[in-house]
Amino acid sequence: MADYVLHCMAQSGHSYKVALMLELCGADWKPEWVDFFNGETRTEEFRSTLNEMGEVPVLDHRGKLLTQSAVIMDYLVEKFGRFGWDTDEERREVLRWTIFDNQKVSGMIGPLRFMRTLIRTGETEVTKFLDGRAQSALAILDKHFANSEFAIGAKPTTADFSLCGYLYVRDETGIDFAPYPNVIAWLDRIKALPGWKHPYDLMPGHPMPETN
C-alpha cells in the first residue's frame, strides 16, 4: 500500500494542490476517488471516518488523517523538506499568499467554474459577482508576477501550488486570461517543474460520468 493515500476527485482544485505537491516531491502516493457528484462527501460514513467537514482533499499518511489543503501541504513540507520557507519572513509570505488564494483566487474561481461548467447554471447574478471578484484577484497576481518569478520570489513554494489550484482548467472558468500574461507565464514556470502533471492526469473522476 502507498505511504500516502489522497482522497480526492479530478475536478477539485483544492485536491490538485496536494496531488501536485505529492507528485513533485516524488512521494509514494495514490489517489482514492471520492464520488462527490453522487453525494459521497455528504454521507455519514465519509464524515465520521474521513472528514467531519464533508470535503476533499483528505490525506491518509499511514493512518494519520489530515484535511484542508493548506494544512496538508504544510505537513508535506515537514515530511519532504521541499517547497517550504527558509526564514520566518518567507513563512509569513507563504501564509499571506495562501490566505489570499483561499479568499480571492480559489475562493472565487472554484465556485465560478463549478457553476459555469460543472453544474451549468447559466449566467446569474452570482456568476457575475464571482467573475468580477476573480478578475480583480487575477489582476493583482498579474502585477505581482511582473516582478516575481514565483509567489514569494525565485523559488516555488506551497503558496504557488495553492494559487494555481484551479488555473490549469482556466478554459472551464469562462474567464478570458489574455489580459493576464504574467499569470500565464508563471503557470508555465510551474508547468516546467520536473514531474508536473495536469489535474486530470493526476486524479480520477474525469470526465464526469454523464459525459463518458
N, CA, C and O of each residue as an XYZ file, in Angstrom:
848
protein
N       0.847     -1.201      0.000
C       0.000      0.000      0.000
C       0.880      1.247      0.000
O       1.938      1.271      0.628
N       0.439      2.259     -0.697
C       1.197      3.507     -0.774
C       1.311      4.172      0.594
O       0.425      4.037      1.438
N       2.410      4.891      0.801
C       2.591      5.618      2.065
C       1.526      6.696      2.247
O       1.051      6.938      3.356
N       1.158      7.342      1.131
C       0.187      8.437      1.179
C      -0.997      8.090      0.272
O      -0.823      7.748     -0.898
N      -2.192      8.186      0.833
C      -3.411      7.984      0.058
C      -4.192      9.287      0.086
O      -4.546      9.788      1.153
N      -4.457      9.829     -1.089
C      -5.167     11.095     -1.187
C      -6.591     10.845     -1.646
O      -6.821     10.432     -2.782
N      -7.542     11.094     -0.765
C      -8.961     11.009     -1.112
C      -9.307     12.307     -1.851
O      -9.185     13.400     -1.297
N      -9.734     12.172     -3.088
C      -9.799     13.342     -3.958
C     -10.718     13.079     -5.138
O     -11.315     12.009     -5.257
N     -10.821     14.081     -6.011
C     -11.508     13.920     -7.298
C     -10.855     14.873     -8.285
O     -10.326     15.916     -7.901
N     -10.895     14.510     -9.546
C     -10.179     15.257    -10.574
C     -10.635     16.702    -10.679
O      -9.841     17.574    -11.032
N     -11.905     16.972    -10.378
C     -12.447     18.318    -10.543
C     -12.125     19.249     -9.376
O     -12.450     20.435     -9.434
N     -11.509     18.748     -8.343
C     -11.244     19.552     -7.148
C      -9.888     20.236     -7.248
O      -8.849     19.577     -7.198
N      -9.900     21.542     -7.387
C      -8.656     22.299     -7.394
C      -7.919     22.220     -6.079
O      -6.688     22.241     -6.053
N      -8.656     22.130     -4.983
C      -8.007     22.006     -3.675
C      -7.289     20.666     -3.563
O      -6.208     20.585     -2.979
N      -7.884     19.619     -4.118
C      -7.205     18.323     -4.148
C      -5.971     18.382     -5.035
O      -4.943     17.779     -4.728
N      -6.082     19.119     -6.146
C      -4.944     19.212     -7.068
C      -3.720     19.823     -6.401
O      -2.593     19.400     -6.659
N      -3.936     20.806     -5.552
C      -2.813     21.440     -4.854
C      -1.966     20.384     -4.145
O      -0.738     20.407     -4.221
N      -2.629     19.473     -3.463
C      -1.930     18.435     -2.703
C      -1.370     17.366     -3.633
O      -0.229     16.934     -3.471
N      -2.171     16.939     -4.608
C      -1.714     15.915     -5.547
C      -0.466     16.377     -6.290
O       0.474     15.604     -6.474
N      -0.459     17.632     -6.714
C       0.696     18.169     -7.422
C       1.930     18.161     -6.534
O       3.013     17.776     -6.976
N       1.773     18.583     -5.291
C       2.921     18.602     -4.392
C       3.438     17.195     -4.138
O       4.649     16.976     -4.140
N       2.550     16.248     -3.921
C       2.970     14.862     -3.728
C       3.761     14.360     -4.934
O       4.792     13.705     -4.784
N       3.267     14.675     -6.123
C       3.926     14.230     -7.347
C       5.297     14.880     -7.500
O       6.272     14.207     -7.833
N       5.371     16.185     -7.259
C       6.634     16.898     -7.415
C       7.662     16.477     -6.372
O       8.867     16.551     -6.613
N       7.182     16.036     -5.210
C       8.084     15.557     -4.159
C       8.532     14.112     -4.385
O       9.393     13.606     -3.664
N       7.954     13.456     -5.377
C       8.295     12.067     -5.615
C       7.772     11.134     -4.552
O       8.374     10.093     -4.289
N       6.655     11.490     -3.931
C       6.089     10.692     -2.847
C       5.551      9.357     -3.363
O       5.152      9.236     -4.521
N       5.550      8.376     -2.493
C       4.878      7.106     -2.750
C       3.407      7.320     -2.392
O       3.018      7.195     -1.231
N       2.598      7.641     -3.395
C       1.214      8.012     -3.114
C       0.279      7.449     -4.170
O       0.698      7.059     -5.260
N      -0.994      7.418     -3.820
C      -2.006      7.040     -4.796
C      -3.276      7.834     -4.513
O      -3.557      8.162     -3.361
N      -4.042      8.142     -5.547
C      -5.328      8.809     -5.353
C      -6.435      7.797     -5.083
O      -6.442      6.694     -5.631
N      -7.350      8.190     -4.246
C      -8.550      7.392     -3.968
C      -9.752      8.253     -4.324
O     -10.001      9.279     -3.690
N     -10.492      7.834     -5.335
C     -11.576      8.660     -5.858
C     -12.721      8.803     -4.864
O     -13.153      7.826     -4.253
N     -13.202     10.024     -4.710
C     -14.384     10.330     -3.906
C     -15.489     10.767     -4.861
O     -15.309     11.690     -5.654
N     -16.618     10.103     -4.776
C     -17.729     10.358     -5.711
C     -18.567     11.544     -5.219
O     -19.709     11.383     -4.788
N     -17.981     12.711     -5.293
C     -18.613     13.928     -4.802
C     -19.957     14.185     -5.463
O     -20.922     14.538     -4.784
N     -20.034     14.015     -6.772
C     -21.238     14.413     -7.501
C     -22.426     13.494     -7.227
O     -23.564     13.841     -7.544
N     -22.171     12.337     -6.644
C     -23.263     11.481     -6.196
C     -23.400     11.486     -4.679
O     -24.025     10.598     -4.099
N     -22.806     12.499     -4.039
C     -23.080     12.751     -2.630
C     -22.218     12.041     -1.622
O     -22.574     12.005     -0.445
N     -21.083     11.464     -2.031
C     -20.284     10.689     -1.074
C     -19.812     11.520      0.111
O     -19.804     11.032      1.240
N     -19.411     12.788     -0.132
C     -18.902     13.604      0.971
C     -19.990     13.999      1.960
O     -19.696     14.467      3.060
N     -21.237     13.811      1.571
C     -22.352     14.149      2.471
C     -22.825     12.960      3.295
O     -23.719     13.097      4.131
N     -22.233     11.799      3.065
C     -22.673     10.616      3.792
C     -22.119     10.613      5.220
O     -21.078     11.207      5.501
N     -22.826      9.946      6.093
C     -22.374      9.830      7.484
C     -21.064      9.056      7.555
O     -20.211      9.358      8.390
N     -20.896      8.062      6.688
C     -19.667      7.276      6.701
C     -18.452      8.157      6.381
O     -17.436      8.095      7.073
N     -18.564      8.974      5.331
C     -17.446      9.838      4.963
C     -17.135     10.810      6.096
O     -15.975     11.002      6.461
N     -18.174     11.417      6.644
C     -17.956     12.455      7.660
C     -17.492     11.881      8.996
O     -16.821     12.566      9.768
N     -17.840     10.654      9.267
C     -17.433     10.064     10.544
C     -16.076      9.382     10.454
O     -15.395      9.234     11.468
N     -15.671      8.962      9.254
C     -14.415      8.219      9.143
C     -13.290      9.010      8.470
O     -12.115      8.722      8.697
N     -13.642     10.012      7.638
C     -12.603     10.733      6.897
C     -12.534     12.216      7.241
O     -11.474     12.724      7.604
N     -13.665     12.910      7.126
C     -13.611     14.358      7.356
C     -14.977     14.861      7.790
O     -15.925     14.853      7.006
N     -15.076     15.293      9.022
C     -16.347     15.795      9.544
C     -16.847     17.016      8.775
O     -18.037     17.329      8.810
N     -15.935     17.708      8.076
C     -16.330     18.888      7.303
C     -16.987     18.518      5.976
O     -17.564     19.377      5.310
N     -16.903     17.246      5.589
C     -17.536     16.812      4.352
C     -16.865     17.370      3.110
O     -17.541     17.789      2.170
N     -15.529     17.377      3.101
C     -14.783     17.971      1.999
C     -13.599     17.091      1.598
O     -13.106     16.282      2.385
N     -13.163     17.272      0.367
C     -11.864     16.771     -0.070
C     -10.973     17.991     -0.295
O     -11.464     19.088     -0.564
N      -9.654     17.788     -0.183
C      -8.935     16.527     -0.044
C      -8.834     16.049      1.393
O      -8.951     16.818      2.348
N      -8.612     14.743      1.504
C      -8.223     14.129      2.781
C      -6.981     13.304      2.499
O      -6.983     12.457      1.605
N      -5.929     13.545      3.252
C      -4.702     12.771      3.090
C      -4.572     11.777      4.231
O      -4.652     12.140      5.405
N      -4.370     10.517      3.865
C      -4.122      9.451      4.829
C      -2.650      9.077      4.728
O      -2.215      8.490      3.737
N      -1.884      9.421      5.766
C      -0.467      9.046      5.814
C      -0.286      7.974      6.872
O      -0.116      8.266      8.055
N      -0.324      6.741      6.429
C      -0.163      5.589      7.322
C      -1.115      5.654      8.513
O      -0.729      5.396      9.654
N      -2.366      6.005      8.222
C      -3.396      6.054      9.256
C      -3.612      7.409      9.878
O      -4.585      7.602     10.607
N      -2.731      8.358      9.612
C      -2.894      9.724     10.117
C      -3.665     10.514      9.069
O      -3.212     10.639      7.931
N      -4.825     11.048      9.442
C      -5.672     11.767      8.505
C      -5.482     13.270      8.656
O      -5.479     13.805      9.765
N      -5.326     13.933      7.524
C      -5.215     15.392      7.504
C      -6.182     15.947      6.473
O      -6.378     15.361      5.409
N      -6.790     17.096      6.804
C      -7.710     17.753      5.887
C      -7.327     19.225      5.743
O      -6.522     19.759      6.507
N      -7.930     19.861      4.738
C      -7.656     21.239      4.321
C      -6.303     21.294      3.601
O      -5.267     20.955      4.173
N      -6.333     21.720      2.359
C      -5.140     21.651      1.509
C      -3.949     22.390      2.102
O      -2.824     21.897      2.025
N      -4.170     23.556      2.689
C      -3.047     24.318      3.247
C      -2.390     23.572      4.405
O      -1.166     23.572      4.536
N      -3.196     22.944      5.231
C      -2.668     22.164      6.359
C      -1.889     20.956      5.838
O      -0.806     20.640      6.332
N      -2.451     20.293      4.843
C      -1.785     19.112      4.285
C      -0.440     19.498      3.669
O       0.560     18.816      3.893
N      -0.407     20.580      2.900
C       0.853     20.990      2.278
C       1.885     21.398      3.323
O       3.075     21.131      3.157
N       1.439     22.038      4.390
C       2.347     22.381      5.488
C       2.952     21.105      6.070
O       4.145     21.060      6.371
N       2.143     20.093      6.222
C       2.612     18.794      6.729
C       3.634     18.178      5.779
O       4.643     17.623      6.214
N       3.365     18.280      4.475
C       4.278     17.698      3.494
C       5.611     18.441      3.447
O       6.648     17.836      3.175
N       5.591     19.745      3.711
C       6.854     20.482      3.823
C       7.710     19.861      4.925
O       8.916     19.683      4.748
N       7.102     19.534      6.042
C       7.826     18.902      7.146
C       8.377     17.539      6.742
O       9.504     17.190      7.091
N       7.582     16.776      6.010
C       7.972     15.413      5.674
C       9.042     15.355      4.593
O       9.941     14.516      4.655
N       8.954     16.241      3.602
C       9.862     16.154      2.454
C      10.939     17.235      2.439
O      11.920     17.125      1.705
N      10.758     18.276      3.246
C      11.746     19.344      3.259
C      11.832     20.100      1.949
O      12.890     20.627      1.605
N      10.733     20.158      1.213
C      10.729     20.830     -0.089
C       9.550     21.799     -0.169
O       8.525     21.619      0.487
N       9.729     22.833     -0.993
C       8.683     23.806     -1.307
C       8.207     24.580     -0.081
O       7.059     25.021     -0.012
N       9.107     24.736      0.880
C       8.786     25.495      2.074
C       9.523     26.823      2.110
O       9.726     27.458      1.075
N       9.913     27.231      3.281
C      10.493     28.551      3.517
C      11.806     28.397      4.269
O      12.032     27.405      4.962
N      12.661     29.392      4.121
C      13.955     29.376      4.793
C      14.010     30.310      5.994
O      14.872     30.152      6.858
N      13.111     31.271      6.059
C      13.120     32.254      7.143
C      11.695     32.480      7.635
O      10.731     32.078      6.983
N      11.575     33.116      8.768
C      10.251     33.456      9.279
C       9.530     34.420      8.350
O       8.312     34.342      8.193
N      10.276     35.327      7.736
C       9.661     36.263      6.803
C       9.073     35.525      5.604
O       7.967     35.838      5.161
N       9.809     34.547      5.079
C       9.283     33.751      3.970
C       8.060     32.946      4.402
O       7.094     32.825      3.650
N       8.104     32.406      5.597
C       6.947     31.642      6.113
C       5.700     32.516      6.135
O       4.617     32.074      5.750
N       5.855     33.752      6.586
C       4.703     34.654      6.621
C       4.231     35.017      5.216
O       3.033     35.187      4.990
N       5.159     35.137      4.272
C       4.773     35.427      2.888
C       4.010     34.257      2.273
O       3.024     34.454      1.563
N       4.472     33.040      2.548
C       3.740     31.859      2.087
C       2.330     31.866      2.655
O       1.366     31.608      1.934
N       2.206     32.157      3.936
C       0.895     32.205      4.570
C       0.036     33.307      3.965
O      -1.156     33.113      3.730
N       0.647     34.468      3.713
C      -0.102     35.604      3.163
C      -0.701     35.267      1.797
O      -1.876     35.537      1.547
N       0.102     34.681      0.923
C      -0.404     34.362     -0.409
C      -1.359     33.172     -0.383
O      -2.262     33.088     -1.215
N      -1.172     32.263      0.553
C      -2.107     31.139      0.684
C      -3.474     31.636      1.134
O      -4.498     31.188      0.619
N      -3.494     32.551      2.085
C      -4.768     33.121      2.530
C      -5.417     33.916      1.398
O      -6.628     33.835      1.192
N      -4.613     34.679      0.670
C      -5.142     35.422     -0.472
C      -5.775     34.467     -1.472
O      -6.859     34.731     -1.993
N      -5.094     33.351     -1.740
C      -5.672     32.371     -2.659
C      -7.006     31.845     -2.142
O      -8.002     31.840     -2.865
N      -7.020     31.404     -0.894
C      -8.236     30.787     -0.352
C      -9.422     31.738     -0.390
O     -10.556     31.319     -0.620
N      -9.153     33.022     -0.161
C     -10.237     34.004     -0.136
C     -10.585     34.554     -1.515
O     -11.761     34.697     -1.850
N      -9.563     34.864     -2.315
C      -9.788     35.671     -3.514
C      -9.574     34.939     -4.836
O     -10.169     35.322     -5.844
N      -8.744     33.897     -4.863
C      -8.451     33.210     -6.128
C      -9.254     31.907     -6.185
O     -10.295     31.855     -6.839
N      -8.787     30.869     -5.513
C      -9.569     29.625     -5.470
C     -10.961     29.860     -4.897
O     -11.937     29.244     -5.327
N     -11.035     30.763     -3.919
C     -12.326     31.040     -3.276
C     -13.357     31.631     -4.200
O     -14.552     31.533     -3.923
N     -12.934     32.247     -5.300
C     -13.859     32.815     -6.283
C     -13.909     31.987     -7.561
O     -14.988     31.715     -8.088
N     -12.732     31.583     -8.062
C     -12.689     30.865     -9.333
C     -13.247     29.451     -9.191
O     -13.878     28.942    -10.117
N     -13.022     28.814     -8.051
C     -13.569     27.473     -7.849
C     -15.086     27.433     -7.974
O     -15.607     26.650     -8.768
N     -15.815     28.256     -7.213
C     -17.274     28.264     -7.351
C     -17.742     28.734     -8.725
O     -18.753     28.253     -9.235
N     -17.008     29.675     -9.328
C     -17.391     30.159    -10.655
C     -17.298     29.040    -11.681
O     -18.232     28.825    -12.454
N     -16.194     28.335    -11.693
C     -16.040     27.203    -12.619
C     -17.084     26.115    -12.336
O     -17.627     25.511    -13.262
N     -17.361     25.871    -11.043
C     -18.368     24.873    -10.668
C     -19.726     25.225    -11.271
O     -20.412     24.363    -11.819
N     -20.105     26.492    -11.165
C     -21.414     26.903    -11.656
C     -21.468     26.926    -13.177
O     -22.444     26.468    -13.771
N     -20.427     27.454    -13.809
C     -20.467     27.612    -15.262
C     -20.271     26.307    -16.024
O     -20.890     26.098    -17.067
N     -19.418     25.435    -15.513
C     -19.027     24.266    -16.296
C     -19.527     22.948    -15.734
O     -19.923     22.062    -16.491
N     -19.515     22.809    -14.416
C     -19.828     21.503    -13.837
C     -21.317     21.306    -13.610
O     -21.844     20.228    -13.886
N     -22.012     22.336    -13.110
C     -23.464     22.179    -12.945
C     -24.261     23.065    -13.897
O     -25.486     22.962    -13.959
N     -23.581     23.925    -14.632
C     -24.150     24.674    -15.758
C     -25.419     25.446    -15.382
O     -26.510     25.193    -15.892
N     -25.227     26.375    -14.487
C     -26.363     27.187    -14.057
C     -26.755     28.251    -15.074
O     -27.844     28.821    -14.998
N     -25.849     28.520    -16.042
C     -26.044     29.691    -16.882
C     -25.576     30.929    -16.136
O     -25.173     30.851    -14.975
N     -25.632     32.063    -16.804
C     -25.163     33.293    -16.175
C     -26.212     33.819    -15.206
O     -27.386     33.950    -15.554
N     -25.784     34.113    -14.010
C     -26.660     34.603    -12.955
C     -25.983     35.785    -12.278
O     -24.845     36.123    -12.605
N     -26.663     36.402    -11.356
C     -26.041     37.475    -10.585
C     -24.859     36.943     -9.779
O     -23.884     37.658     -9.545
N     -24.952     35.698     -9.364
C     -23.853     35.098     -8.604
C     -22.625     34.915     -9.480
O     -21.520     35.261     -9.063
N     -22.793     34.376    -10.696
C     -21.633     34.183    -11.569
C     -21.021     35.529    -11.956
O     -19.801     35.635    -12.083
N     -21.839     36.547    -12.142
C     -21.305     37.875    -12.460
C     -20.469     38.412    -11.305
O     -19.406     38.996    -11.514
N     -20.959     38.208    -10.088
C     -20.209     38.655     -8.911
C     -18.885     37.910     -8.797
O     -17.835     38.524     -8.605
N     -18.939     36.573     -8.916
C     -17.734     35.766     -8.794
C     -16.728     36.111     -9.892
O     -15.526     36.178     -9.636
N     -17.212     36.328    -11.098
C     -16.348     36.685    -12.214
C     -15.606     37.987    -11.925
O     -14.396     38.080    -12.134
N     -16.327     38.975    -11.451
C     -15.703     40.260    -11.149
C     -14.656     40.152    -10.068
O     -13.575     40.730    -10.185
N     -14.966     39.414     -9.012
C     -14.007     39.252     -7.921
C     -12.788     38.455     -8.385
O     -11.656     38.774     -8.019
N     -13.023     37.417     -9.192
C     -11.925     36.604     -9.688
C     -10.984     37.426    -10.556
O      -9.764     37.316    -10.435
N     -11.551     38.250    -11.432
C     -10.694     39.038    -12.316
C      -9.928     40.112    -11.541
O      -8.810     40.464    -11.918
N     -10.504     40.622    -10.487
C      -9.762     41.556     -9.629
C      -8.560     40.873     -8.997
O      -7.482     41.460     -8.902
N      -8.750     39.632     -8.567
C      -7.646     38.878     -7.967
C      -6.586     38.548     -9.010
O      -5.391     38.629     -8.727
N      -7.013     38.178    -10.205
C      -6.057     37.868    -11.264
C      -5.231     39.093    -11.640
O      -4.047     38.973    -11.957
N      -5.846     40.258    -11.606
C      -5.110     41.494    -11.905
C      -4.018     41.741    -10.857
O      -2.922     42.195    -11.186
N      -4.329     41.439     -9.612
C      -3.328     41.567     -8.549
C      -2.181     40.588     -8.788
O      -1.012     40.956     -8.673
N      -2.513     39.350     -9.118
C      -1.479     38.365     -9.395
C      -0.638     38.765    -10.596
O       0.584     38.620    -10.577
N      -1.284     39.267    -11.638
C      -0.550     39.634    -12.840
C       0.477     40.724    -12.545
O       1.603     40.679    -13.040
N       0.087     41.686    -11.748
C       1.022     42.742    -11.362
C       2.158     42.170    -10.516
O       3.317     42.545    -10.692
N       1.826     41.268     -9.606
C       2.854     40.664     -8.742
C       3.863     39.872     -9.565
O       5.069     39.977     -9.342
N       3.370     39.074    -10.521
C       4.272     38.208    -11.279
C       5.030     38.949    -12.379
O       5.864     38.356    -13.063
N       4.751     40.212    -12.550
C       5.573     41.021    -13.448
C       6.985     41.171    -12.890
O       7.933     41.397    -13.642
N       7.122     41.045    -11.574
C       8.411     41.267    -10.923
C       8.837     40.126    -10.012
O       9.839     40.237     -9.305
N       8.092     39.039    -10.022
C       8.400     37.919     -9.137
C       8.224     36.617     -9.906
O       7.176     36.373    -10.506
N       9.250     35.793     -9.883
C       9.201     34.541    -10.635
C       8.148     33.591    -10.090
O       7.410     32.954    -10.841
N       8.097     33.511     -8.758
C       7.091     32.697     -8.084
C       6.442     33.549     -6.997
O       6.739     34.738     -6.883
N       5.571     32.960     -6.211
C       4.761     33.748     -5.282
C       5.600     34.553     -4.300
O       5.294     35.712     -4.020
N       6.667     33.933     -3.773
C       7.450     34.652     -2.762
C       8.869     34.956     -3.247
O       9.742     35.279     -2.442
N       9.102     34.856     -4.552
C      10.423     35.176     -5.066
C      10.876     34.219     -6.140
O      10.118     33.908     -7.059
N      12.119     33.741     -6.034
C      12.733     32.971     -7.113
C      12.500     31.469     -7.010
O      12.931     30.726     -7.892
N      11.830     31.002     -5.960
C      11.654     29.554     -5.789
C      10.181     29.213     -5.612
O       9.441     29.983     -5.000
N       9.747     28.079     -6.134
C       8.356     27.656     -5.930
C       8.134     27.176     -4.501
O       9.000     26.536     -3.904
N       6.969     27.494     -3.968
C       6.592     27.062     -2.619
C       5.145     26.583     -2.640
O       4.479     26.606     -3.675
N       4.683     26.154     -1.490
C       3.286     25.736     -1.375
C       2.326     26.868     -1.722
O       1.187     26.609     -2.109
N       2.763     28.112     -1.593
C       1.896     29.232     -1.980
C       1.565     29.176     -3.464
O       0.441     29.476     -3.865
N       2.545     28.791     -4.280
C       2.302     28.662     -5.716
C       1.320     27.539     -5.999
O       0.426     27.693     -6.831
N       1.476     26.413     -5.318
C       0.565     25.293     -5.549
C      -0.852     25.650     -5.126
O      -1.825     25.208     -5.737
N      -0.958     26.457     -4.072
C      -2.282     26.901     -3.642
C      -2.910     27.809     -4.695
O      -4.060     27.616     -5.091
N      -2.144     28.797     -5.143
C      -2.670     29.776     -6.098
C      -3.049     29.157     -7.441
O      -3.976     29.633     -8.096
N      -2.351     28.110     -7.859
C      -2.600     27.554     -9.194
C      -3.670     26.483     -9.210
O      -3.948     25.913    -10.265
N      -4.278     26.192     -8.071
C      -5.173     25.044     -7.948
C      -6.221     24.910     -9.031
O      -6.478     23.808     -9.516
N      -6.834     26.026     -9.418
C      -7.903     25.989    -10.428
C      -7.480     26.584    -11.766
O      -8.299     26.683    -12.680
N      -6.217     26.979    -11.896
C      -5.834     27.754    -13.069
C      -5.328     26.929    -14.231
O      -5.085     27.478    -15.306
N      -5.158     25.626    -14.054
C      -4.838     24.779    -15.196
C      -6.094     24.242    -15.872
O      -6.008     23.509    -16.857
N      -7.241     24.600    -15.351
C      -8.513     24.326    -16.040
C      -9.187     25.663    -16.353
O     -10.411     25.783    -16.288
N      -8.377     26.659    -16.692
C      -8.914     28.006    -16.882
C      -9.893     28.089    -18.047
O     -10.732     28.989    -18.092
N      -9.790     27.140    -19.004
C     -10.756     27.133    -20.098
C     -12.156     26.773    -19.609
O     -13.133     26.963    -20.334
N     -12.263     26.254    -18.379
C     -13.563     25.896    -17.809
C     -14.142     27.005    -16.931
O     -15.228     26.849    -16.372
N     -13.433     28.110    -16.809
C     -13.897     29.179    -15.922
C     -14.757     30.218    -16.631
O     -15.509     30.949    -15.986
N     -14.649     30.286    -17.963
C     -15.346     31.334    -18.697
C     -14.657     32.682    -18.628
O     -15.216     33.687    -19.067
N     -13.449     32.718    -18.082
C     -12.682     33.965    -17.972
C     -11.654     34.022    -19.094
O     -10.973     33.035    -19.374
N     -11.547     35.162    -19.724
C     -10.512     35.394    -20.725
C      -9.219     35.741    -19.999
O      -9.145     36.768    -19.325
N      -8.202     34.897    -20.128
C      -6.945     35.112    -19.425
C      -5.950     35.946    -20.229
O      -4.843     36.209    -19.759
N      -6.330     36.360    -21.426
C      -5.411     37.151    -22.251
C      -4.915     38.415    -21.554
O      -3.755     38.782    -21.746
N      -5.732     39.097    -20.758
C      -5.225     40.300    -20.067
C      -4.233     40.018    -18.938
O      -3.745     40.949    -18.297
N      -3.933     38.737    -18.691
C      -3.079     38.392    -17.557
C      -1.871     37.571    -18.026
O      -1.702     36.425    -17.609
N      -1.036     38.151    -18.889
C       0.095     37.384    -19.454
C       1.118     36.958    -18.416
O       1.761     35.920    -18.574
N       1.278     37.737    -17.365
C       2.256     37.361    -16.335
C       1.774     36.162    -15.519
O       2.579     35.366    -15.037
N       0.467     36.043    -15.370
C      -0.093     34.858    -14.718
C       0.168     33.629    -15.578
O       0.560     32.583    -15.063
N      -0.047     33.749    -16.888
C       0.186     32.630    -17.792
C       1.659     32.223    -17.757
O       1.969     31.032    -17.734
N       2.566     33.198    -17.753
C       3.997     32.897    -17.716
C       4.371     32.182    -16.417
O       5.175     31.250    -16.424
N       3.785     32.621    -15.312
C       4.028     31.960    -14.016
C       3.525     30.520    -14.039
O       4.208     29.617    -13.557
N       2.336     30.300    -14.596
C       1.801     28.942    -14.702
C       2.714     28.071    -15.559
O       2.885     26.886    -15.274
N       3.294     28.645    -16.597
C       4.235     27.890    -17.432
C       5.494     27.534    -16.654
O       6.076     26.472    -16.875
N       5.922     28.405    -15.745
C       7.097     28.088    -14.930
C       6.804     26.916    -13.986
O       7.647     26.039    -13.795
N       5.627     26.910    -13.410
C       5.252     25.765    -12.566
C       5.173     24.504    -13.425
O       5.640     23.437    -13.027
N       4.582     24.646    -14.596
C       4.421     23.501    -15.504
C       5.770     22.916    -15.915
O       5.856     21.733    -16.244
N       6.813     23.727    -15.897
C       8.146     23.269    -16.284
C       8.867     22.525    -15.163
O       9.938     21.963    -15.393
N       8.301     22.510    -13.951
C       8.938     21.792    -12.854
C       8.927     20.285    -13.138
O       7.906     19.755    -13.577
N      10.032     19.594    -12.897
C      10.083     18.154    -13.165
C       9.002     17.396    -12.400
O       8.918     17.479    -11.175
N       8.180     16.657    -13.140
C       7.125     15.878    -12.518
C       5.746     16.500    -12.599
O       4.766     15.882    -12.184
N       5.650     17.729    -13.133
C       4.343     18.385    -13.210
C       3.364     17.556    -14.034
O       3.734     16.957    -15.043
N       2.126     17.531    -13.594
C       1.048     16.890    -14.355
C      -0.217     17.716    -14.222
O      -0.435     18.393    -13.217
N      -1.042     17.650    -15.248
C      -2.353     18.292    -15.242
C      -3.256     17.592    -14.225
O      -3.105     16.394    -13.986
N      -4.198     18.333    -13.623
C      -5.067     17.689    -12.623
C      -5.813     16.477    -13.151
O      -6.023     15.515    -12.413
N      -6.220     16.504    -14.421
C      -6.970     15.372    -14.958
C      -6.080     14.161    -15.226
O      -6.577     13.061    -15.466
N      -4.766     14.365    -15.183
C      -3.830     13.254    -15.329
C      -3.337     12.729    -13.982
O      -2.688     11.685    -13.917
N      -3.645     13.452    -12.912
C      -3.183     13.059    -11.582
C      -4.250     12.351    -10.764
O      -3.936     11.507     -9.925
N      -5.516     12.695    -11.007
C      -6.586     12.221    -10.132
C      -7.728     11.638    -10.960
O      -7.974     12.099    -12.075
N      -8.423     10.642    -10.438
C      -9.537     10.020    -11.151
C     -10.810     10.832    -11.072
O     -10.972     11.681    -10.196
N     -11.727     10.554    -12.019
C     -13.042     11.182    -11.981
C     -13.325     12.070    -13.162
O     -14.378     12.706    -13.207
N     -12.409     12.141    -14.139
C     -12.633     12.940    -15.344
C     -12.540     12.019    -16.559
O     -11.640     11.183    -16.636
N     -13.470     12.169    -17.510
C     -14.612     13.079    -17.477
C     -15.681     12.629    -16.516
O     -15.713     11.475    -16.091
N     -16.561     13.561    -16.178
C     -17.655     13.221    -15.276
C     -18.521     12.133    -15.917
O     -18.606     12.054    -17.143
N     -19.167     11.290    -15.092
C     -19.904     10.138    -15.613
C     -20.878     10.456    -16.740
O     -20.994      9.692    -17.698
N     -21.579     11.588    -16.628
C     -22.586     11.874    -17.641
C     -21.989     12.255    -18.993
O     -22.708     12.325    -19.989
N     -20.657     12.505    -19.035
C     -20.017     12.870    -20.293
C     -19.136     11.755    -20.828
O     -18.457     11.937    -21.839
N     -19.134     10.597    -20.165
C     -18.332      9.471    -20.645
C     -18.859      8.990    -21.989
O     -18.317      8.045    -22.562
